[in-house]
Structure formats: C-alpha cells, structure tokens
Amino acid sequence: MGLKTLLTTHVGAADSHTLNHYRSVGGYESQKKALTEMTAEQIVNDVKNSGLRGRGGAGFPTGNKWGFIPKTDKPKYLICNGDEGEPGTFKDRLLIEKFPHMLIEGMVIAAKAIDSHQGYIYIRGEFHKGIRIVEEAVEEAYKAGLLGKNILGLGYDFDLAVYSGAGAYICGEESALINSLEGRRGHPRLKPPFPAVSGLYACPTVVNNVETFCNVPHIIRMTGEEYKKIGTEKSPGTRLFAVSGHVKKPGIYEVEMGTPMKELIYDICGGIKNDGTLKAVIPGGSSSPILTAEEAMTATMDYESIASLKSMLGSGAVIILSESADLVETTYRLAEFYSHESCGQCTPCREGTHWVKDLLHKIKVGEGTEKDVELIFSLSRNMEGGTTICPLADACVMAVRPTMTKFKGEFSTRLKKEVSISH
Ligand code: SF4
C-alpha cells in the first residue's frame, strides 16, 4: 500500500502530453491489441474482471456500465466527463494536461467495446490550458491514423471531438452534460430512461470520467486479472487523490487503493500544517460527509472503508482540516456553493439550498438561534432521498448535516444564546 504510479508513472516528463513521448513509453499498444486481438465482448469482460469502478463519484463498475448498452442499430455515443467542478477536486486536470493520449487511447478501446463510432470529450470551460492540450492531442492522433476512419488500417472508425463547458457545476451530472452537448440548457434529465438506453440524441450513451478512461489502456496491457491484484479485492487499482487544506504537502498523489488515510496525511502529505492537530477530513469532495479525526485515523482509502463510515470516496478530493478550521464558515461556504449551482428545476433544491445557506449565514454572524438549527435539519429531510431530479440537493445536505451533527458544539457556541443542538 502507499504511493503507486500506474497512470502517473511519467508525470515528470515535460513532454508527457505529446504523441512522441506517449508512444516512446508504450502508448497506443493497448489500442492496437484491442483492435486486432480482442472482440468487443472480450474487452468488456477484461474490464469487468479488473473490477475497475468509476473514478468520478459514484464508483459504479465500469465493465457493467458498458455491458448495459443495448445491441441496436442506433448509433452509440461515448462521452468523457472532464467537467471537474466539485470543490476540492483537481486530479482530472492533471491527467488532461499531462496524459491526453492516455485518455484518447482509453476512449478508442471503450468505443470498440460498446460499438461506438463517435465520442466527445466534455471539458470544464475554465480548463483553458487543458482544452488546448487535448485539442492538440486529438489533432496529433488523427494525423497519426490513431483516430478517424479505418484506424491504423484495422477497419475500425472512431471520431472524437472536444467540447468546452460553460462553467456550470451541474453539467458534471451526466444527463445535464448530455443536454449541454446537445446545445440545450444544462439541466439534469428525469431518469429513467438512463443514458445507456436513451442518452445523447436519444441514443445509447456511455459517460465515463477522465481517470476511468485513463485506467483502460493499463487494464488491456496487463489484463484484468493482473490489474485486480493492485489495491483491495473490492476496490482494485490505484486512485488519484487531490489533497488540499491544512497539510504540509498538498497535491495530487496516486496511491494504491486500501492505503490507510493516516499514511496519506502523515507520511505522504507530511502531516498537518504548522504541526497542528487534525480536526476533520472531507474524504471525497465537498458532497462527501465529513469524518472526525478519530474516524479518519481508522479509514483506508477505498470505497468500502469510507462507505462503512457513512461517507464516500466520491471525486477523490481529500480536504484536510486542522484545529484552526472554522467549520461554521466552511459549512456556510459549501451551502453557498450548492445554492449558487442549483439549476432551479426542483423546489426542494431551488428553495432548500438557499434557505440552508441563509440560515447558516445567520449562525455564522452570530444571529442564529436554535430554531434556525432545527429549520436546517427540517429542510434537509425534505431535500434528500429522491425528492429531486438529480443528487445536488442531497449533496448539499451531505455537506451540511453531518458537520452540524458531529461538530454541534462548534455551531452551538455561535448561536445567539448558548443552547445545545438536540439532533
Ligand atoms: S436537484 Fe437541484 S440541480 Fe438537480 S435538477 Fe433539481 S434543481 Fe436542478
């Protein structure tokens, strides 16, 4: 366990984003293997055997997702979700800027697996540098015959286009992303139907995250069985974690799944800034419920361990908070983010996120009362559990309620009169 490079082995090379460098370290060999030696079914099975789970948030098994695509005559679309916008998350940006050809190779292999001949890379609009690098890489790949008609003379066609988002967090939700790609307002769609059945232009569509696609060439090269030996039994592989907050060495670290969180914080990231004390950890992006220091010290960096603590590995953003952190301020800022990013379609989300944000502001400035705390908990109950089209309202609840419950003393002392929180 600990640091292990699979995707980021050549991160130190200044030209890692170029086709020349990528090919010099064995790049596109997996694409050739998949196009010449493997059937679509074999690719899907190899990815299923690897146990690869989506690296964007939900952690859904990738091979199963591909297997849901119906065998119809309709076009099938493949989309890379590079709209990395979850607060604290910045690991896909590294892959986009340093390894665009790994992403393209992974997408071509996935395309063959689902019989797709058109793909899109949807990148967060603020990633100007990344968009330029990926566009250049796509152009290089076309010129080298690695994309387009009759790839490498092997008879498979796959076109790939780069699309820039326009700054909405909600477009990271796959059905909102699909609407955005179609030129519509980036609003999440009611499901079912799910994108596997009716996605882009009402056709079967697979949407995977950048890091998920980047794992695919490695799985095909080493086989799913070998890949599965890395990490834990239920969470195989490595994972890129974007560590931020009060640590001495924040940054992006690729570690083997199952690595103790304690090792990530104290050995890999050098411990707490100014030799302070750990107060809490937000383990998987802003919508993952906060862990106390005690919980964090028992956790390992894999889906099951974090889920057993009623949180989630989510987007791979690990936010470290020392004793110096003001959790009332932190919680208010997260609620403000969600209220700003709500698309407004659902009343519990449109109204709830704004009410929660306003009530937290009252508490933050010392004007809040216990009634306001109770109202936040009451609103939360109406915002979660499937009352809305997408999980943004749930995300707001997960960013707020666990913090107010686990650190209630911190909130109580900010109320007008010092009263305890009864929830
Ligand atoms: S939950 Fe919020 S963001 Fe999601 S569709 Fe409804 S209003 Fe829009």
Residues whose N, C-alpha, C, O or C-beta is under 5 A from the ligand:
A	BS01	SF4	P188 E341 S342 C343 G344 Q345 C346 C349 R350 T388 I389 C390 L392 A393
